[in-house]
Amino acid sequence: MSKSLIALEVLDLFVWGMDKLMQPTLTNLLAGYDEYAQHSQTAKLLDRLRKQELLARHGRGKTACFTITAKGRARLPSPLAAEESWQTKWDGCWRVLTFDLPMVRQRDRYPLWRAFRDRKLGLLQRSVWIWPRPLEAIVREILQAEGIPECFCGLEVRGLFLCTHAEVVRVAWDFEEIYRRHRAYLQQPRLTVSEVNGTRDLAALARLARFERQTFDFAFSLDPLLPVELWPKDYRGPEILARHRAFRRALRQRLNALAGTV
């Protein structure tokens, strides 16, 4: 796992865990990660995060404690991002991007395809992409990085011929795969409050927290988080989010219980 991902996981401990973590508690939590099973590695990691001003240390030695800084919190995804995306009322306008690059020019097409896909834009057909919200900032960012292809065009479309908005959503995004990833989270037997309460030490709790976070991120990894008006039938995003929050409340309660034994 990359250093940046490890850093985010450590910062996340302060979100689902405690606002302030004592040095022994934090060291025992990080022992649950194979990368930091050795205390010397943990010390280097915490020192690096402190120098990057993502964590603040108060005191020294075993009595030291750590808190997450405002800069550290800004590095983490907003816990309200999904809800804000769902609840932002749709203005009824599709934003459509098209560009003219022949299939034989895959070297030029692929960076654009990847950039649009990474931002979860819908693909209607080969070089036609769609999104229900303003795109200007995203487009500027992509074109500055990748350059402007021939015949690049952005359109705002309110009327569609011969298809409904529901049909556009079904074609542009692979909701069969998105739903498979949703089910993988909701049906995962390890992601229960009883599983959390069964952890016997901080290292086991941290491993379970990592597993849940990775499974949660995977569940939404392809989900465009469309506004409510465009949700396809049987969409279970809010159910996943509610389960995730309940799980993290259980993690916090169990951490409080286990930290008292350190």
C-alpha positions in Angstrom: 0.0 0.0 0.0 1.3 3.5 -0.9 2.5 5.9 1.8 -0.3 8.3 0.8 -3.0 5.7 1.4 -1.5 4.6 4.7 -1.4 8.3 5.8 -5.2 8.6 5.0 -5.9 5.5 7.0 -4.0 6.8 10.0 -5.8 10.2 9.8 -9.1 8.3 9.6 -8.4 6.7 13.0 -9.0 10.1 14.5 -12.4 10.4 12.7 -14.0 7.2 13.7 -11.9 6.9 16.8 -10.9 9.6 19.3 -10.1 13.2 18.8 -7.0 12.6 20.9 -5.0 9.4 20.9 -2.3 8.6 23.4 1.0 7.3 22.1 0.5 3.7 23.4 -3.0 3.5 22.0 -2.0 4.8 18.6 1.0 2.4 18.5 -1.2 -0.6 19.3 -3.7 0.4 16.7 -1.1 0.7 14.0 0.3 -2.7 15.0 -2.8 -4.1 13.2 -1.3 -3.0 9.9 1.3 -5.4 8.6 3.3 -2.4 7.3 3.7 -1.0 10.8 3.8 -4.1 13.0 7.3 -2.9 14.2 7.2 0.0 16.6 10.2 1.6 14.9 8.2 1.9 11.6 5.3 3.4 13.5 7.6 6.1 15.0 8.8 7.0 11.5 5.3 7.2 10.2 4.0 9.4 13.0 7.1 11.7 12.7 6.5 12.0 8.9 2.8 12.9 9.4 3.8 15.4 12.1 6.3 17.1 9.8 3.7 17.3 7.1 1.5 19.1 9.7 -1.2 16.4 9.3 -0.9 15.4 13.0 0.1 17.4 16.0 2.0 15.8 18.9 1.5 17.0 22.5 4.1 16.0 25.0 6.8 13.4 24.6 7.5 9.7 25.2 4.8 7.4 26.5 2.8 10.3 27.8 2.6 12.0 24.4 -0.7 12.2 22.6 -1.6 13.0 19.0 -4.4 15.0 17.4 -5.4 15.5 13.8 -4.9 19.0 12.4 -7.2 21.0 10.2 -4.9 20.3 7.3 -5.1 16.6 8.1 -8.9 16.7 8.2 -8.9 18.5 4.8 -7.0 15.5 3.3 -9.9 13.1 4.1 -13.0 12.7 2.0 -16.0 14.7 3.3 -18.3 12.4 5.3 -21.2 14.3 3.8 -20.1 14.1 0.1 -22.5 11.4 -0.9 -25.5 12.9 0.8 -24.7 16.4 -0.6 -24.4 14.9 -4.1 -27.7 12.9 -3.8 -29.6 15.9 -2.3 -28.4 18.6 -4.7 -31.6 19.1 -6.8 -31.1 18.3 -10.5 -31.7 21.2 -12.8 -33.0 18.9 -15.6 -30.0 19.7 -17.8 -27.5 17.1 -19.1 -23.9 18.2 -19.9 -22.6 16.3 -22.9 -19.0 16.2 -24.0 -17.9 14.9 -27.4 -14.5 14.8 -29.2 -13.3 13.5 -32.5 -10.4 11.1 -32.2 -10.3 8.0 -34.5 -10.2 4.6 -32.8 -6.7 4.0 -34.3 -5.4 6.8 -32.1 -5.7 4.9 -28.9 -2.7 6.6 -27.4 -4.6 9.9 -27.6 -8.0 8.6 -26.7 -7.1 6.6 -23.6 -5.9 9.4 -21.4 -9.2 11.3 -22.0 -11.2 8.1 -21.5 -9.4 7.5 -18.2 -9.8 11.1 -17.0 -13.5 11.1 -17.7 -14.0 7.6 -16.2 -12.0 8.5 -13.0 -14.5 11.3 -12.5 -17.4 8.9 -13.0 -18.8 10.6 -16.1 -21.3 8.4 -18.0 -20.3 7.0 -21.4 -23.1 7.1 -23.9 -21.0 5.9 -26.8 -17.3 5.8 -27.8 -16.6 9.6 -27.6 -19.8 10.9 -26.1 -19.8 11.5 -22.3 -22.6 12.8 -20.1 -23.0 14.3 -16.6 -26.0 15.8 -14.8 -24.1 18.7 -13.2 -21.9 21.7 -14.3 -18.7 20.4 -15.9 -16.7 23.5 -16.7 -14.2 23.2 -13.8 -13.7 19.4 -14.5 -13.2 20.0 -18.2 -10.7 22.8 -17.7 -8.7 20.5 -15.3 -8.7 17.6 -17.7 -7.8 19.6 -20.8 -5.0 21.4 -19.0 -3.5 18.0 -18.2 -4.3 16.2 -21.4 -4.6 18.9 -24.1 -7.5 19.7 -26.3 -8.5 17.0 -28.8 -9.8 17.8 -32.3 -13.5 18.9 -32.5 -13.9 18.9 -28.7 -17.4 20.1 -27.9 -19.5 20.7 -24.8 -23.2 20.9 -24.9 -26.1 21.5 -22.4 -29.1 19.3 -23.3 -32.5 19.6 -21.8 -34.6 17.6 -24.3 -33.9 14.1 -25.4 -35.5 12.3 -28.3 -36.7 8.7 -28.2 -35.3 8.0 -24.7 -36.1 8.8 -21.1 -33.7 10.1 -18.4 -33.9 6.7 -16.8 -32.8 5.1 -20.1 -29.8 7.5 -20.3 -28.8 6.5 -16.8 -29.1 2.8 -17.5 -26.9 3.1 -20.7 -24.3 5.6 -19.5 -23.4 3.8 -16.2 -22.9 0.1 -15.5 -25.4 -0.2 -12.7 -25.2 -4.0 -12.8 -21.6 -3.8 -11.7 -22.3 -0.9 -9.3 -25.1 -3.0 -7.6 -22.8 -5.9 -7.4 -20.3 -3.8 -5.4 -23.1 -2.5 -3.3 -24.2 -6.0 -2.4 -20.6 -7.0 -1.6 -20.7 -4.4 1.2 -24.2 -5.1 2.5 -23.7 -8.9 2.5 -20.2 -9.0 4.0 -20.6 -11.0 7.2 -17.6 -9.4 8.9 -19.2 -5.9 8.8 -21.4 -6.3 11.8 -21.5 -4.6 15.3 -21.1 -8.0 16.9 -17.9 -8.5 14.9 -16.6 -5.2 16.2 -17.5 -6.1 19.8 -15.7 -9.4 19.4 -12.3 -7.8 18.8 -10.0 -8.5 21.7 -7.3 -5.9 21.1 -6.6 -2.6 19.4 -4.6 -4.2 16.5 -7.6 -6.5 15.6 -9.9 -3.4 15.8 -7.6 -1.5 13.4 -7.5 -4.4 11.0 -11.3 -4.6 11.0 -11.6 -0.8 10.5 -9.2 -1.0 7.5 -11.2 -3.9 6.0 -14.5 -2.0 6.4 -13.1 1.2 4.9 -11.7 -0.6 1.9 -15.0 -2.5 1.4 -17.0 0.7 1.7 -14.7 2.6 -0.8 -15.1 -0.3 -3.2 -18.8 -0.2 -2.9 -18.9 3.4 -4.2 -15.9 3.2 -6.5 -18.0 3.3 -9.7 -21.1 5.0 -8.3 -21.7 8.5 -9.8 -23.8 9.5 -6.8 -26.5 10.8 -9.0 -29.2 13.2 -7.7 -32.3 11.6 -6.2 -34.3 12.4 -9.3 -32.1 10.2 -11.4 -31.7 7.2 -9.1 -32.3 3.9 -10.9 -34.7 1.3 -9.4 -33.6 -0.4 -6.2 -30.7 2.0 -5.6 -29.1 1.1 -2.2 -26.6 3.9 -1.7 -28.2 5.4 1.4 -28.5 1.9 3.0 -24.7 1.4 2.6 -24.0 4.9 4.1 -26.3 4.2 7.1 -24.6 0.8 7.7 -21.1 2.4 7.4 -22.0 5.1 10.0 -23.4 2.6 12.4 -20.3 0.4 12.0 -18.0 3.4 12.7 -20.0 4.3 15.8 -19.4 0.7 17.0 -15.7 1.1 16.3 -15.5 4.2 18.4 -17.3 2.6 21.3 -15.1 -0.5 21.1 -12.0 1.7 20.9 -13.0 3.5 24.1 -13.4 0.2 25.9 -10.1 -1.3 24.7 -8.1 1.9 25.2 -8.8 1.8 28.8 -7.0 -1.5 29.1 -3.7 -0.2 27.5 
